[in-house]
């Protein structure tokens, strides 16, 4: 079959130079080709070259492009930091784990053997510049039928492929065929051979690129690999109660794992609707994944999380329109388990801290299940507690939880909360201190411990709405603070 396909000029020139230099074949492979058949844009371009050594490829291209070796043990030449060039390799399993291979680069390896080492049939398709397609494992049919299938039993040699299947299922809406599921089960015990960095890489793609994160979670359940993530697995035996729009009657109940999966799917749509950047999207999706962890039996640990001083923050109160009750000044019980789950895989600290801030917010559960009023004092304190995250992402999580539960009448209070936070200038960050050290210096306060105490008291007063500008702040200091310190 010939595909109507025109590669970019740089790709054509690279291939032309390599063929003129003695290459027997140059074929585009991997995610670029898969995405082409999926109708998606792909930034990655991978060319597999046959008949030339890496040294020869380097010599041919260095006169025309900026080229360098990247991960030389894996054999990749990077051209202009955007195009990857590889030669075929044969690998043999010598140890357990995804690093337990001995590699032998073979420029003259036959195409079928080279393609058989790829993870899934959807990634074992090649296309040449003339549009001719090489598809030895019928990957195009699997793309059409949304199936993840291993090309051969060699799939079992690399346990990381199970997690790649997880994120592919989330990204493309695919399901895994039964024999490949069995392959995944066979490598269950090799999970611990995977580095934290590689595990996070697949999870981050699940969160960042997934359009249906639930499919990745259900794939983990089907393969049994969910047991490697006990915080998630613990949700399976927990019942989540839904309420009708009247909030007075139980509508139905479902597995908390299923509910979490639904919320993750809705969160993706919200991230797209509100134009979240990559970091914001990851924080929201992992917040959606982790927020229910506190409902599992894993939360029964020595000592209560709420009493752990390392997790304590400033908490105000939230009023319930039905009863006027006050909720505890403590953090969500999901916080410890979310931290435990994420820290094992070493995500960037900026992501970890923001996810924990969202998951740790104790007001969330009531806010998404009952009609509540959060006044400006509590809203300002909420912005402080959510630092380094923000109200914008917290309300996005609340919105996802409400929509997944079908409690759509509560969306109005989310909208109102966002609108008021925007008017207060705190939707993206905590309030900036009105009274600062330089202001105190001008009225005779010397820098030091006393000034620090004054500024702390001042910020508390500001959060309580006692003053709203610098003139009112100076009056507050003169009336309430000057003689008390």
C-alpha positions as CSV (number, residue, x, y, z in Angstrom):
1,X,0.0,0.0,0.0
2,X,1.2,3.5,-0.8
3,X,0.1,6.4,1.4
4,X,-0.3,9.9,0.2
5,X,2.4,11.3,2.5
6,X,5.0,14.1,2.2
7,X,7.6,14.3,4.9
8,X,9.1,17.7,6.0
9,X,11.9,19.0,3.7
10,X,14.5,18.4,6.5
11,X,13.5,14.8,6.9
12,X,13.6,14.2,3.1
13,X,17.0,15.8,2.9
14,X,18.4,13.7,5.8
15,X,17.1,10.5,4.2
16,X,18.4,11.5,0.8
17,X,21.8,12.1,2.2
18,X,21.8,8.8,4.1
19,X,20.6,6.8,1.1
20,X,23.3,8.5,-1.1
21,X,25.8,7.6,1.6
22,X,25.1,3.9,1.3
23,X,22.0,3.2,3.5
24,X,20.0,0.3,2.3
25,X,16.7,1.6,3.8
26,X,15.5,4.6,5.8
27,X,12.1,4.3,7.4
28,X,10.0,6.5,9.7
29,X,8.9,4.6,12.7
30,X,7.3,4.9,16.2
31,X,5.0,7.5,17.6
32,X,5.3,9.7,14.5
33,X,3.8,7.0,12.3
34,X,1.2,5.9,14.8
35,X,0.0,9.5,15.2
36,X,-0.1,9.9,11.5
37,X,-2.6,7.0,11.2
38,X,-4.5,8.4,14.3
39,X,-4.9,11.8,12.6
40,X,-2.8,13.5,15.3
41,X,0.1,15.9,15.1
42,X,3.4,14.6,16.4
43,X,6.5,16.6,17.3
44,X,8.6,13.5,17.4
45,X,10.3,12.2,14.3
46,X,12.2,8.9,14.4
47,X,14.1,7.5,11.5
48,X,15.5,4.0,11.5
49,X,18.4,3.5,9.2
50,X,19.6,0.2,7.8
51,X,23.0,-0.6,6.3
52,X,25.0,2.1,8.0
53,X,26.9,2.3,11.3
54,X,26.4,5.2,13.7
55,X,29.9,6.4,12.9
56,X,29.1,6.6,9.2
57,X,25.7,8.3,9.8
58,X,27.4,10.9,12.0
59,X,30.1,11.6,9.4
60,X,27.5,12.0,6.6
61,X,25.2,14.4,8.6
62,X,27.6,16.5,10.6
63,X,28.5,18.5,7.5
64,X,24.9,19.6,7.1
65,X,23.3,19.6,10.5
66,X,24.0,19.9,14.2
67,X,24.3,16.3,15.3
68,X,25.1,14.6,18.6
69,X,24.7,11.3,20.3
70,X,22.0,11.1,22.9
71,X,22.1,8.1,25.3
72,X,24.8,6.4,23.3
73,X,24.3,3.1,25.0
74,X,20.8,3.1,23.5
75,X,22.1,4.3,20.1
76,X,20.4,7.6,19.1
77,X,21.7,10.4,17.0
78,X,19.9,13.7,17.5
79,X,19.7,16.0,14.5
80,X,19.2,19.7,15.2
81,X,17.7,18.7,18.6
82,X,14.5,17.6,16.9
83,X,14.9,14.4,14.8
84,X,16.0,11.1,16.2
85,X,18.0,8.6,14.1
86,X,18.5,5.0,15.2
87,X,19.9,1.8,13.7
88,X,18.3,-1.6,14.3
89,X,19.5,-3.5,17.3
90,X,19.1,-7.0,18.6
91,X,18.7,-7.4,22.4
92,X,18.9,-10.4,24.7
93,X,17.5,-10.6,28.2
94,X,20.3,-11.2,30.7
95,X,18.8,-9.8,33.9
96,X,15.3,-9.0,35.3
97,X,13.8,-5.6,34.7
98,X,13.7,-3.1,31.9
99,X,17.5,-2.5,32.1
100,X,18.3,-6.2,32.1
101,X,19.3,-6.3,28.4
102,X,22.5,-6.7,26.4
103,X,22.3,-4.7,23.1
104,X,23.9,-5.6,19.8
105,X,23.5,-2.9,17.1
106,X,23.1,-4.6,13.8
107,X,22.8,-2.2,10.8
108,X,21.9,-5.1,8.5
109,X,19.2,-6.7,10.7
110,X,16.1,-7.6,8.8
111,X,13.0,-5.4,9.1
112,X,10.7,-8.0,10.6
113,X,13.1,-8.8,13.4
114,X,13.7,-5.2,14.1
115,X,10.0,-4.3,14.3
116,X,9.2,-7.4,16.4
117,X,11.1,-5.8,19.4
118,X,8.6,-2.8,19.6
119,X,6.2,-2.6,22.4
120,X,2.8,-2.6,20.6
121,X,1.7,-3.3,17.1
122,X,0.5,0.3,16.9
123,X,4.1,1.4,17.2
124,X,5.4,-1.3,14.9
125,X,4.5,0.4,11.6
126,X,7.0,2.0,9.3
127,X,6.6,4.4,6.4
128,X,9.1,5.5,3.8
129,X,9.4,8.9,2.0
130,X,7.7,7.5,-1.1
131,X,4.6,6.6,1.1
132,X,5.2,2.8,1.1
133,X,4.1,1.2,4.4
134,X,5.7,-1.6,6.3
135,X,3.2,-3.1,8.7
136,X,4.2,-6.7,9.6
137,X,1.9,-7.1,12.6
138,X,-1.2,-5.4,11.2
139,X,-0.9,-2.4,13.5
140,X,-3.1,-0.3,11.3
141,X,-6.0,-2.6,11.9
142,X,-5.4,-2.4,15.7
143,X,-5.4,1.4,15.4
144,X,-8.7,1.2,13.6
145,X,-10.2,-1.1,16.2
146,X,-8.6,0.7,19.2
147,X,-6.6,-2.3,20.4
148,X,-3.3,-2.6,22.3
149,X,-1.6,-5.8,21.2
150,X,1.9,-7.1,21.7
151,X,3.7,-7.9,18.4
152,X,5.3,-11.0,20.0
153,X,5.9,-12.7,23.3
154,X,9.1,-10.6,23.6
155,X,6.8,-8.0,25.0
156,X,7.4,-9.7,28.4
157,X,11.1,-8.8,28.4
158,X,10.4,-5.2,29.4
159,X,8.0,-4.6,32.3
160,X,7.8,-0.9,31.6
161,X,5.6,-1.7,28.6
162,X,2.7,-2.3,31.0
163,X,2.8,1.3,32.1
164,X,3.2,2.4,28.5
165,X,0.0,0.5,27.8
166,X,-1.6,2.4,30.7
167,X,-0.8,5.8,29.3
168,X,-1.6,4.7,25.6
169,X,-5.0,3.5,26.8
170,X,-5.6,6.9,28.4
171,X,-4.3,8.9,25.5
172,X,-6.0,7.0,22.6
173,X,-9.0,5.4,24.2
174,X,-7.7,1.9,23.5
175,X,-8.3,-1.4,25.2
176,X,-5.8,-4.2,25.6
177,X,-6.5,-7.6,24.0
178,X,-6.5,-10.7,26.2
179,X,-3.2,-12.3,25.3
180,X,-1.3,-9.0,26.0
181,X,-3.1,-8.7,29.3
182,X,-1.7,-12.1,30.2
183,X,1.8,-10.9,29.1
184,X,1.4,-8.0,31.6
185,X,0.4,-10.4,34.4
186,X,3.5,-12.5,33.7
187,X,5.8,-9.6,34.5
188,X,3.9,-8.5,37.6
189,X,6.9,-9.3,39.9
190,X,9.3,-7.2,37.8
191,X,7.7,-3.9,38.8
192,X,10.2,-3.3,41.5
193,X,13.0,-3.3,38.9
194,X,11.6,-0.1,37.3
195,X,13.2,3.1,38.4
196,X,11.1,5.8,40.0
197,X,11.9,8.2,37.1
198,X,10.7,5.8,34.5
199,X,7.5,5.1,36.4
200,X,6.8,8.8,36.8
201,X,7.5,9.4,33.1
202,X,4.6,7.1,32.2
203,X,2.3,8.5,34.9
204,X,3.0,12.0,33.8
205,X,2.1,11.1,30.2
206,X,-1.1,9.6,31.5
207,X,-2.0,12.9,33.2
208,X,-0.6,15.3,30.7
209,X,-1.7,13.6,27.4
210,X,-4.6,11.4,28.5
211,X,-8.1,12.2,27.0
212,X,-9.7,9.3,29.0
213,X,-7.5,8.7,32.1
214,X,-10.0,6.2,33.3
215,X,-9.0,3.8,30.6
216,X,-5.5,3.7,31.9
217,X,-6.7,3.1,35.5
218,X,-9.0,0.3,34.3
219,X,-6.1,-1.3,32.4
220,X,-4.1,-1.4,35.5
221,X,-7.0,-3.1,37.3
222,X,-7.4,-5.6,34.4
223,X,-3.7,-6.6,34.4
224,X,-3.4,-6.7,38.2
225,X,-0.8,-4.0,38.2
226,X,-3.0,-1.8,40.2
227,X,-1.8,-3.7,43.2
228,X,1.6,-1.9,42.8
229,X,-0.3,1.3,43.6
230,X,-2.1,0.3,46.9
231,X,-3.4,3.8,47.4
232,X,-5.5,3.4,44.2
233,X,-6.2,-0.2,44.7
234,X,-7.6,0.6,48.1
235,X,-10.5,2.5,46.5
236,X,-11.9,-0.6,44.8
237,X,-13.6,-1.9,48.0
238,X,-14.9,1.5,49.1
239,X,-18.5,2.6,48.4
240,X,-19.0,6.1,47.2
241,X,-22.5,7.5,47.9
242,X,-24.1,9.8,45.4
243,X,-26.9,12.3,46.2
244,X,-29.7,13.7,44.2
245,X,-29.9,17.4,43.4
246,X,-32.1,17.8,46.5
247,X,-29.2,16.5,48.6
248,X,-31.7,14.8,50.9
249,X,-31.9,11.4,49.3
250,X,-29.4,8.8,48.3
251,X,-29.5,8.4,44.6
252,X,-27.1,5.5,44.1
253,X,-23.7,4.3,45.2
254,X,-20.6,3.1,43.3
255,X,-17.1,1.9,43.8
256,X,-14.9,4.8,44.8
257,X,-12.3,3.6,42.3
258,X,-14.9,4.0,39.5
259,X,-15.9,7.4,40.9
260,X,-12.3,8.5,40.9
261,X,-11.8,7.4,37.3
262,X,-14.9,9.4,36.3
263,X,-13.6,12.5,38.1
264,X,-10.2,12.2,36.3
265,X,-12.1,12.1,32.9
266,X,-14.1,15.2,33.8
267,X,-11.0,17.0,35.1
268,X,-9.3,16.5,31.7
269,X,-12.2,18.3,29.9
270,X,-12.1,21.1,32.5
271,X,-8.4,21.5,32.0
272,X,-9.0,21.9,28.3
273,X,-12.0,24.2,28.7
274,X,-10.1,26.5,31.0
275,X,-6.8,26.4,29.0
276,X,-4.7,25.0,31.8
277,X,-1.0,24.9,31.1
278,X,0.9,21.6,31.5
279,X,1.7,22.0,35.2
280,X,-1.8,23.1,36.1
281,X,-3.2,20.1,34.2
282,X,-1.0,17.7,36.0
283,X,-1.9,19.2,39.4
284,X,-5.6,19.0,38.6
285,X,-5.5,15.4,37.3
286,X,-3.4,14.0,40.1
287,X,-5.5,15.9,42.6
288,X,-8.5,14.2,41.1
289,X,-6.7,10.8,41.4
290,X,-5.6,11.3,45.0
291,X,-8.4,13.1,46.6
292,X,-10.3,10.0,47.7
293,X,-7.4,8.1,49.1
294,X,-8.4,9.0,52.7
295,X,-11.5,6.8,52.3
296,X,-9.5,3.6,52.1
297,X,-8.5,1.2,54.9
298,X,-4.9,2.3,54.3
299,X,-5.7,5.5,56.2
300,X,-5.8,3.4,59.4
301,X,-2.2,4.1,60.3
302,X,-0.4,4.7,63.6
303,X,-1.5,8.1,64.8
304,X,-4.1,10.3,63.1
305,X,-2.9,12.3,60.2
306,X,-4.9,15.3,61.4
307,X,-2.6,15.4,64.5
308,X,0.6,15.4,62.5
309,X,1.9,18.9,63.0
310,X,3.8,18.7,59.7
311,X,0.5,18.8,57.9
312,X,-1.2,21.5,60.0
313,X,-2.2,24.8,58.3
314,X,-4.3,27.8,59.1
315,X,-8.0,26.9,58.7
316,X,-11.0,29.0,59.0
317,X,-14.6,27.9,59.1
318,X,-17.2,27.3,56.5
319,X,-20.9,27.7,57.2
320,X,-23.5,25.2,56.1
321,X,-26.8,26.8,55.1
322,X,-28.8,23.8,56.5
323,X,-27.3,23.6,60.0
324,X,-24.7,26.4,60.5
325,X,-22.2,23.8,61.7
326,X,-18.5,24.5,61.7
327,X,-16.1,22.0,60.2
328,X,-12.8,20.8,61.8
329,X,-9.7,23.0,61.4
330,X,-7.7,20.2,60.0
331,X,-6.4,18.7,56.7
332,X,-7.9,16.0,54.5
333,X,-7.1,12.5,55.5
334,X,-6.1,11.9,51.9
335,X,-3.0,14.0,52.3
336,X,-0.6,11.5,53.8
337,X,-1.5,8.8,51.3
338,X,-1.3,11.2,48.3
339,X,2.2,12.2,49.5
340,X,3.1,8.5,50.0
341,X,1.9,7.6,46.5
342,X,3.6,10.5,44.7
343,X,6.9,10.6,46.5
344,X,7.7,7.0,45.5
345,X,7.9,8.1,41.9
346,X,9.8,11.4,42.4
347,X,7.7,13.9,40.5
348,X,9.0,17.4,40.2
349,X,8.8,19.1,43.5
350,X,6.7,22.0,42.0
351,X,4.1,19.4,41.0
352,X,4.2,17.4,44.2
353,X,3.7,20.4,46.5
354,X,0.8,21.8,44.5
355,X,-1.0,18.5,44.3
356,X,-0.7,18.0,48.1
357,X,-2.0,21.5,48.7
358,X,-5.1,20.7,46.7
359,X,-5.6,17.2,48.1
360,X,-5.0,18.5,51.7
361,X,-7.9,20.9,51.6
362,X,-10.5,19.7,54.1
363,X,-13.3,22.0,52.9
364,X,-13.5,20.2,49.6
365,X,-15.7,17.3,50.6
366,X,-18.4,19.5,52.1
367,X,-18.2,22.1,49.4
368,X,-18.9,19.6,46.6
369,X,-21.7,17.8,48.5
370,X,-23.8,20.5,50.1
371,X,-24.9,24.1,49.6
372,X,-22.2,26.1,51.5
373,X,-21.2,29.7,51.9
374,X,-17.6,30.7,52.0
375,X,-17.2,34.3,53.1
376,X,-14.4,36.5,52.1
377,X,-12.4,35.9,55.2
378,X,-12.4,32.1,54.6
379,X,-11.8,32.7,50.9
380,X,-8.6,34.6,51.7
381,X,-7.5,32.0,54.1
382,X,-8.3,29.3,51.6
383,X,-5.9,31.0,49.1
384,X,-3.2,31.0,51.8
385,X,-3.7,27.3,52.6
386,X,-3.6,26.3,48.9
387,X,-0.3,28.0,48.3
388,X,1.8,27.0,46.2
389,X,-1.4,26.0,44.3
390,X,-4.4,28.3,44.0
391,X,-8.1,28.7,44.2
392,X,-8.4,28.4,40.4
393,X,-7.1,24.8,40.4
394,X,-9.0,23.9,43.6
395,X,-12.3,25.1,42.2
396,X,-11.6,23.1,39.0
397,X,-11.2,20.0,41.1
398,X,-14.5,20.8,42.9
399,X,-16.2,21.3,39.5
400,X,-15.0,17.9,38.3
401,X,-16.2,16.2,41.4
402,X,-19.6,17.8,41.2
403,X,-20.1,17.1,37.5
404,X,-18.9,13.5,37.9
405,X,-21.5,13.0,40.7
406,X,-24.3,14.7,38.7
407,X,-24.9,17.3,41.5
408,X,-25.0,20.1,38.9
409,X,-27.0,22.5,41.0
410,X,-23.8,23.0,43.1
411,X,-21.9,24.4,40.1
412,X,-23.4,27.8,40.8
413,X,-21.6,28.0,44.1
414,X,-18.3,27.1,42.4
415,X,-18.9,29.8,39.8
416,X,-19.7,32.3,42.6
417,X,-16.5,31.3,44.5
418,X,-14.3,31.8,41.4
419,X,-15.9,35.1,40.6
420,X,-15.4,36.5,44.1
421,X,-11.9,35.2,44.3
422,X,-11.1,37.0,41.0
423,X,-12.5,40.2,42.4
424,X,-10.4,39.9,45.5
425,X,-7.4,39.2,43.3
426,X,-6.7,35.9,44.9
427,X,-7.8,33.3,42.4
428,X,-4.2,32.6,41.2
429,X,-2.3,33.3,44.4
430,X,-2.6,34.1,48.1
431,X,-3.2,37.8,49.1
432,X,0.0,39.9,49.0
433,X,0.8,41.6,52.4
434,X,-0.5,45.1,52.5
435,X,1.7,46.2,55.4
436,X,5.4,45.6,54.7
437,X,8.6,46.2,56.6
438,X,9.4,49.4,54.7
439,X,6.1,50.8,55.8
440,X,6.9,50.1,59.5
441,X,10.4,51.7,59.1
442,X,8.8,54.9,58.0
443,X,6.8,55.1,61.3
444,X,9.8,54.3,63.5
445,X,9.7,50.5,63.9
446,X,13.2,49.0,63.7
447,X,13.9,45.8,61.8
448,X,14.1,42.7,64.0
449,X,12.0,40.2,65.9
450,X,9.4,42.8,66.9
451,X,8.9,43.9,63.3
452,X,8.4,40.3,62.3
453,X,5.7,39.8,64.9
454,X,3.9,42.9,63.8
455,X,4.0,41.8,60.2
456,X,2.6,38.4,61.2
457,X,-0.2,40.0,63.2
458,X,-0.9,42.4,60.3
459,X,-1.3,39.6,57.8
460,X,-3.7,37.8,60.0
461,X,-5.7,41.1,60.4
462,X,-5.6,41.6,56.7
463,X,-7.0,38.1,56.1
464,X,-9.8,38.8,58.5
465,X,-10.7,41.9,56.5
466,X,-9.8,44.4,59.3
467,X,-8.0,46.6,56.8
468,X,-7.9,46.8,53.0
469,X,-5.2,49.3,52.2
470,X,-2.0,50.8,53.6
471,X,-3.7,53.8,55.3
472,X,-6.1,51.5,57.1
473,X,-3.2,49.3,58.0
474,X,-1.3,52.1,59.7
475,X,-4.4,53.1,61.6
476,X,-4.8,49.5,62.7
477,X,-1.1,49.4,63.9
478,X,-1.5,52.7,65.8
479,X,-4.8,51.6,67.5
480,X,-4.2,47.9,68.2
481,X,-0.6,46.9,67.8
482,X,1.8,49.7,68.9
483,X,1.2,49.2,72.7
484,X,0.8,45.4,72.7
485,X,4.4,44.5,71.6
